[in-house]
Each structure stands twice: as structure tokens, then as C-alpha cells.
Amino acid sequence: MLIIYVFVRGVVKQDMKYIAMFLLLAFSLSCGNGGSNDPEQVKAELAALEKRLITAVQAKDMKTLDEIWDEQYFGTAPNGATVRKSDLMAAVEHGVIQIDHIDSTDLYVRLFGVAVMTGKASVKAKVVDENYEAEVRGTGIFVRRNGAWKIAGVQVGPYRPGTPLNPGASN
């Protein structure tokens, strides 16, 4: 179990595990440029940029990350902690997150004037100097500003296949 450690804006190390999961899935639900309104094309744009995002985190390329996350970014980690763009930027800048790889699958995109993408990710990373591996599911919300997709929010939770929505139901 992670011990208490003060992080950016009062987030403790225990919460950092969830914020890291959240951050890492945000990368896997990444954004791209272009003006397509075809969900399959948008999905391809978003999936193609995943490598760019991972590279930006590995290189601490704050300029690229600043372009990707919308100024109004607001998300929710699995533990209920809220995360803003400044939290994500600080986590990368201070080396709290080190990504080994993220493999995204089951991506599904819907367009409503914004893009909503759901997906599953297998994550292998280092969080606050501890190895971290997880299977997660999440939903990303993307807005198009000046022709470029930006991440506006992400909700992340653990992937638990076979767990029914209601205990009496089957999948």
C-alpha cells in the first residue's frame, strides 16, 4: 500500500495511484488534429496520437501536453478525486509519472459536437518511483478548438470483466 506523501495541491501519495491511472488512461484516450465528423476517422486520429502523447510524457514535453489538454480540463479519478490541467502538467513536469507502455483496445467514438470515446487500456508505468500495472476502462471527452482536438475531461475506473452492473444480473 502506498504511504502518505504530499503532492501537488495537497494530493496525497495514496491518491496519486488513482490520479496516475487517470492520467495514463487520458493518454490512451488521446486527441488528434483534423476536421472529420466520421467516428471511425476520429477514432483513428485519436488513436494515432497516443504515441505522440506517450513520447511527450517521457520527454517531459510540456509544450505538446499544453496543446493537448484543454484549458478547462476537468476529470475524475477512480477514487473520486478531481483533476485539473494544472495537476496533470505538474505530475508530468515533476516526473511523478513515467510511462513504459499503454495498449488501448475496444475504442468506441460517438460525436455530439464533442467527441466522446470509451476504451480499455493495459498500463505499465512507474508512479512515484513504484512500478504500476493495471487494466482500466475510461471515457474521454474531446473538444475541437481551432481545428485541433483537445482533451476536456476523462473518467477512469478499474477494468473488472465479468462484474455485472446489478448483482442479480448476468453479463
C-alpha positions as CSV (number, residue, x, y, z in Angstrom):
1,M,0.0,0.0,0.0
2,L,1.2,3.5,-0.8
3,I,2.2,5.7,2.1
4,I,1.1,9.2,2.7
5,Y,3.0,11.8,0.7
6,V,2.1,15.3,-0.1
7,F,1.9,16.1,-3.8
8,V,0.8,19.0,-6.0
9,R,-2.1,21.0,-4.5
10,G,-2.5,18.7,-1.5
11,V,-3.0,15.4,-3.3
12,V,-1.5,12.6,-1.2
13,K,0.5,9.7,-2.5
14,Q,-2.4,7.3,-1.9
15,D,-4.5,9.4,-4.3
16,M,-1.6,9.6,-6.7
17,K,-2.1,6.0,-7.7
18,Y,-5.6,6.9,-8.9
19,I,-4.6,10.1,-10.5
20,A,-1.8,8.2,-12.3
21,M,-4.3,5.7,-13.6
22,F,-6.5,8.6,-14.6
23,L,-3.6,10.4,-16.3
24,L,-2.4,7.3,-18.1
25,L,-5.9,6.5,-19.5
26,A,-6.1,10.1,-20.6
27,F,-3.1,9.4,-22.7
28,S,-4.7,6.3,-24.2
29,L,-7.8,8.3,-24.9
30,S,-5.6,10.8,-26.7
31,C,-6.6,13.6,-29.1
32,G,-5.7,14.4,-32.7
33,N,-6.0,17.1,-35.4
34,G,-8.4,17.2,-38.2
35,G,-11.9,18.1,-39.1
36,S,-13.6,14.7,-39.7
37,N,-17.1,14.1,-38.4
38,D,-16.8,10.3,-39.2
39,P,-16.5,8.4,-35.9
40,E,-14.1,5.9,-37.4
41,Q,-11.9,8.6,-38.8
42,V,-11.9,10.5,-35.4
43,K,-11.1,7.2,-33.6
44,A,-8.1,6.8,-36.0
45,E,-7.0,10.4,-35.3
46,L,-7.3,9.9,-31.6
47,A,-5.6,6.5,-31.5
48,A,-2.7,7.7,-33.8
49,L,-1.8,10.5,-31.4
50,E,-1.4,8.1,-28.4
51,K,2.3,7.5,-29.3
52,R,2.9,11.3,-29.5
53,L,1.4,11.8,-26.0
54,I,3.4,9.0,-24.5
55,T,6.6,10.4,-26.1
56,A,5.7,13.9,-24.8
57,V,5.3,12.5,-21.2
58,Q,8.6,10.5,-21.5
59,A,10.4,13.7,-22.8
60,K,8.5,16.0,-20.4
61,D,7.4,17.9,-23.5
62,M,5.3,20.4,-21.7
63,K,4.5,22.5,-24.8
64,T,2.9,19.5,-26.6
65,L,1.0,18.5,-23.5
66,D,-0.2,22.1,-23.0
67,E,-1.6,22.0,-26.6
68,I,-3.4,18.7,-26.0
69,W,-5.1,19.3,-22.7
70,D,-7.9,22.0,-22.9
71,E,-7.6,24.9,-20.5
72,Q,-10.9,23.9,-19.0
73,Y,-9.9,20.3,-18.5
74,F,-11.6,18.7,-15.5
75,G,-11.6,15.0,-14.8
76,T,-12.4,12.5,-12.1
77,A,-10.1,9.7,-10.9
78,P,-11.4,6.3,-9.7
79,N,-11.2,7.4,-6.1
80,G,-13.4,10.4,-6.8
81,A,-10.5,13.0,-6.7
82,T,-10.9,15.7,-9.3
83,V,-8.0,16.6,-11.5
84,R,-7.4,19.8,-13.5
85,K,-5.0,20.5,-16.3
86,S,-2.5,22.1,-13.8
87,D,-2.5,18.8,-11.8
88,L,-1.7,16.8,-14.9
89,M,1.0,19.2,-16.1
90,A,2.7,19.2,-12.6
91,A,2.6,15.4,-12.4
92,V,4.5,15.2,-15.8
93,E,6.9,18.1,-15.1
94,H,7.9,16.7,-11.7
95,G,8.4,13.1,-13.1
96,V,5.7,11.6,-10.9
97,I,4.6,9.6,-13.9
98,Q,7.0,7.5,-16.1
99,I,5.2,5.5,-18.8
100,D,6.6,2.2,-20.1
101,H,3.7,1.4,-22.4
102,I,-0.1,1.8,-22.8
103,D,-2.0,-0.6,-25.0
104,S,-5.5,0.6,-25.8
105,T,-8.3,-1.6,-27.1
106,D,-12.1,-1.6,-27.5
107,L,-12.2,2.1,-28.5
108,Y,-15.6,3.4,-29.4
109,V,-16.3,7.0,-30.5
110,R,-19.5,9.0,-30.6
111,L,-19.8,12.5,-31.9
112,F,-22.2,15.1,-30.4
113,G,-20.5,18.3,-31.3
114,V,-17.8,17.0,-29.0
115,A,-16.2,13.5,-29.3
116,V,-16.8,11.0,-26.6
117,M,-14.5,8.0,-26.6
118,T,-14.6,5.0,-24.3
119,G,-12.0,2.3,-24.2
120,K,-9.9,-0.1,-22.2
121,A,-6.2,0.2,-21.5
122,S,-3.4,-2.0,-20.2
123,V,-1.0,0.3,-18.4
124,K,2.6,-0.3,-17.3
125,A,4.3,2.6,-15.7
126,K,6.2,3.9,-12.7
127,V,4.3,6.2,-10.3
128,V,6.1,8.0,-7.6
129,D,9.0,5.6,-8.0
130,E,6.8,2.5,-7.7
131,N,6.1,0.1,-10.5
132,Y,2.4,0.2,-11.6
133,E,0.4,-2.1,-13.8
134,A,-3.3,-2.0,-14.3
135,E,-6.2,-2.8,-16.6
136,V,-8.5,0.2,-16.7
137,R,-11.6,1.5,-18.6
138,G,-12.4,5.1,-19.2
139,T,-14.4,7.7,-21.0
140,G,-12.7,10.7,-22.6
141,I,-14.4,13.9,-23.7
142,F,-12.7,15.9,-26.5
143,V,-13.5,19.3,-27.9
144,R,-12.3,20.7,-31.2
145,R,-10.8,24.2,-30.8
146,N,-9.2,26.0,-33.8
147,G,-9.3,22.7,-35.8
148,A,-7.5,20.7,-33.2
149,W,-8.8,18.1,-30.7
150,K,-8.2,18.8,-27.1
151,I,-8.9,16.6,-24.1
152,A,-11.6,18.3,-22.0
153,G,-12.1,15.6,-19.4
154,V,-11.6,11.9,-18.5
155,Q,-13.3,9.5,-16.1
156,V,-11.3,6.4,-15.2
157,G,-12.2,3.2,-13.3
158,P,-10.7,-0.3,-12.9
159,Y,-11.5,-2.9,-15.5
160,R,-13.4,-5.7,-13.9
161,P,-14.6,-8.1,-16.7
162,G,-17.5,-10.3,-15.7
163,T,-18.7,-7.9,-13.0
164,P,-22.4,-7.3,-13.7
165,L,-24.0,-3.9,-13.3
166,N,-26.5,-5.3,-11.0
167,P,-25.5,-8.3,-8.7
168,G,-28.5,-10.4,-9.7
169,A,-27.9,-9.9,-13.5
170,S,-25.6,-11.8,-15.8
171,N,-23.4,-10.1,-18.4
